[in-house]
Amino acid sequence: MNRSHLPGILAMAAVVVASNILVQFLFGQWLTWGAFTYPIAFLITDVMNRVYGAGPARRVVFVGFVVGVICSLIGTQIIGEFGPLVTLRIALGSGLAFLTAQLLDVSIFAALREGKWWRAPLASTLVGSSVDTAIFFTIAFSGALTWIEPGNDVSWATEMLPLLGAGPMAPLWVSLAVADWLVKLSLALLALVPFRMIVTRLTAKPA
C-alpha cells in the first residue's frame, strides 16, 4: 500500500463510520439515512480497482471491514431505548455482508475491466449491492435465524405487512430490504457519473 492509496483508505473509513452513525436515523418509513451513504463504498472500491488494480482495492475493502468491526463493537456498548444499538445479529450480518459483497465487487470488476468503461462498475456494483442486501437483512432480521441470538427479539421485523405498504403480504424486514436494495440500484446508476469523473482525473497524464 503506497501513499497514493491513502485517499481511498480514508474515504472508505469515512463512509463506513458515517453509515454506522446515520443508520440510526430514519428516512421515511422504510429507510435510514445510512442507506444513502453506504453505497458510496462500492464507488470507492471501483475507483481503486480501475486506477490501481484489484489488489489495492481489496486492501481498501479490508480496511473498511476492520473499521466496520470497530464501529460494531462500540455500538454493542451503547444502550438505546430498546437495548444495545448494535446486536450480535446486526454486527454479524453487517460484517459478512460488507466483506462478501465488496470482495465480489472487486472480482467482477476485474473480470470485466477490459470492456466498455461503464460495464465493470455497473455490473460489479449491482451484483455486490444485491448480495450485500440479501446477506445483511436475512442474518439480522429473518425469523428463521433467531437461533443466532435467541435473546434478541426481532418479532417486530417479522410482522406480516403489505410489501412496501402496497404489495403482497411479507415480513416487515423484507420491505426494509427491498427499499434498501432499490436505493442501492438507483445509486449504482448515478455513481457512474462521479466514477467517470474521478477516474479521468486520477489517470490524466500531466501536460
C-alpha positions in Angstrom: 0.0 0.0 0.0 1.6 3.3 -1.0 0.8 6.9 -0.3 -1.4 7.2 -3.4 -3.9 4.7 -1.9 -4.4 6.8 1.3 -7.3 8.9 -0.1 -9.2 5.7 -0.9 -8.5 4.3 2.5 -9.6 7.4 4.3 -12.7 7.7 2.1 -13.7 4.1 2.8 -13.2 4.6 6.5 -15.2 7.8 6.5 -18.1 6.2 4.6 -18.2 3.2 7.0 -18.2 5.4 10.1 -20.8 7.8 8.6 -23.1 4.9 7.6 -22.9 3.3 11.0 -24.0 6.6 12.6 -26.6 7.5 10.0 -28.3 4.1 10.1 -29.7 5.1 13.5 -31.8 7.9 11.9 -35.0 7.0 9.9 -35.7 8.4 6.5 -39.4 7.8 5.8 -41.0 4.5 6.7 -38.6 2.0 5.1 -35.2 3.5 5.1 -32.5 5.1 7.2 -30.1 7.9 6.2 -27.3 5.3 6.1 -28.9 3.7 3.0 -27.8 6.8 1.1 -24.2 6.9 2.3 -23.3 3.2 2.4 -23.4 2.6 -1.4 -20.6 5.1 -1.8 -18.3 2.3 -0.6 -18.9 0.5 -3.9 -17.9 3.7 -5.8 -14.7 3.9 -3.8 -13.9 0.2 -4.4 -14.5 0.5 -8.1 -12.4 3.7 -8.4 -9.5 2.0 -6.6 -9.9 -1.1 -8.8 -9.9 0.9 -12.1 -7.0 3.2 -11.1 -4.7 0.9 -9.0 -5.9 -2.6 -9.6 -7.7 -5.4 -7.7 -5.0 -5.8 -5.1 -5.2 -2.3 -3.7 -9.0 -2.4 -4.0 -9.1 -5.5 -1.8 -6.8 -3.9 0.8 -9.1 -0.8 1.0 -12.1 -3.2 1.5 -10.3 -4.9 4.4 -9.6 -1.5 5.9 -13.4 -0.8 5.7 -14.2 -4.1 7.2 -11.9 -3.5 10.2 -13.4 0.0 10.7 -16.9 -1.6 10.5 -16.0 -4.2 13.1 -14.7 -1.4 15.4 -17.9 0.5 14.9 -20.0 -2.6 15.7 -18.0 -3.2 18.9 -18.6 0.4 20.0 -22.3 0.1 19.1 -22.7 -3.0 21.3 -21.6 -0.9 24.3 -24.1 1.9 23.7 -27.5 1.2 25.2 -30.5 2.8 23.5 -34.2 2.7 24.2 -34.6 -0.9 23.1 -31.2 -2.3 24.2 -27.7 -2.1 22.6 -27.6 -0.1 19.4 -25.8 -3.0 17.7 -26.9 -6.6 18.4 -24.8 -9.7 17.6 -27.0 -10.4 14.6 -26.7 -6.9 13.2 -22.9 -7.0 13.7 -22.5 -10.4 12.1 -24.8 -9.5 9.2 -23.1 -6.2 8.6 -19.6 -7.6 8.7 -20.4 -10.6 6.4 -22.4 -8.6 4.0 -19.8 -5.9 3.6 -16.8 -8.3 3.2 -18.6 -10.7 0.9 -20.2 -8.0 -1.3 -17.2 -5.8 -1.6 -14.8 -8.7 -2.5 -17.3 -10.0 -5.0 -17.5 -6.5 -6.5 -13.7 -6.5 -6.8 -13.7 -9.8 -8.6 -16.5 -9.0 -11.0 -14.9 -5.6 -11.8 -11.5 -7.3 -12.5 -13.2 -9.8 -14.8 -14.9 -7.1 -16.8 -12.3 -4.3 -16.7 -11.4 -4.7 -20.4 -14.9 -3.9 -21.6 -16.7 -0.6 -22.0 -15.8 1.8 -19.2 -19.3 1.6 -17.6 -19.8 -2.1 -17.7 -17.4 -3.2 -14.9 -18.5 -0.6 -12.3 -22.2 -1.1 -13.1 -22.2 -4.9 -13.1 -20.0 -5.3 -10.1 -22.0 -2.7 -8.0 -25.4 -4.2 -9.0 -24.3 -7.7 -8.1 -22.4 -6.7 -5.0 -25.3 -4.5 -3.7 -27.8 -7.2 -4.2 -25.7 -9.7 -2.3 -25.0 -7.2 0.4 -28.7 -6.5 1.0 -29.6 -10.2 1.0 -27.0 -11.2 3.4 -27.4 -8.3 5.9 -31.2 -8.3 6.2 -31.5 -12.1 6.3 -28.9 -12.6 9.0 -30.0 -9.5 11.0 -33.8 -9.9 11.0 -35.1 -13.2 9.5 -37.2 -15.2 11.9 -35.5 -18.4 10.6 -32.2 -17.4 12.1 -33.3 -16.5 15.7 -31.0 -19.3 16.9 -28.0 -17.0 16.2 -29.1 -14.7 19.1 -32.1 -16.2 21.0 -32.1 -13.3 23.4 -32.6 -10.7 20.7 -36.3 -10.2 20.0 -36.8 -9.5 16.3 -40.5 -10.2 16.3 -41.2 -6.6 15.2 -39.2 -7.3 11.9 -41.2 -10.5 11.2 -44.6 -8.8 11.4 -46.6 -9.5 8.2 -47.4 -6.3 6.3 -48.1 -5.3 2.7 -44.7 -5.2 0.8 -43.6 -1.5 0.9 -47.1 -0.7 2.1 -48.8 -1.7 -1.2 -47.7 -5.1 -2.4 -48.3 -8.7 -1.3 -48.0 -9.6 2.4 -44.5 -10.1 3.5 -42.4 -9.8 6.7 -41.5 -6.2 7.6 -37.8 -6.9 7.2 -38.4 -7.9 3.5 -39.9 -4.5 2.8 -36.9 -2.9 4.5 -34.6 -5.0 2.4 -36.4 -4.2 -0.9 -36.4 -0.5 -0.1 -32.6 -0.6 0.7 -31.9 -2.6 -2.5 -33.8 -0.2 -4.7 -31.8 2.7 -3.3 -28.6 0.9 -4.0 -29.6 0.1 -7.5 -30.5 3.7 -8.2 -27.3 5.0 -6.7 -25.3 2.4 -8.7 -26.5 4.1 -11.9 -26.0 7.7 -10.6 -22.5 6.7 -9.4 -21.3 6.2 -13.0 -21.0 10.0 -13.3 -18.6 10.6 -10.4 -16.8 7.3 -11.2 -16.0 8.5 -14.7 -15.0 12.0 -13.5 -12.8 10.7 -10.7 -11.1 8.0 -12.8 -10.4 10.5 -15.6 -8.9 13.0 -13.1 -6.7 10.4 -11.5 -5.5 8.8 -14.7 -4.9 12.0 -16.6 -1.3 12.4 -17.8 0.4 15.6 -16.7 0.9 18.1 -19.5 
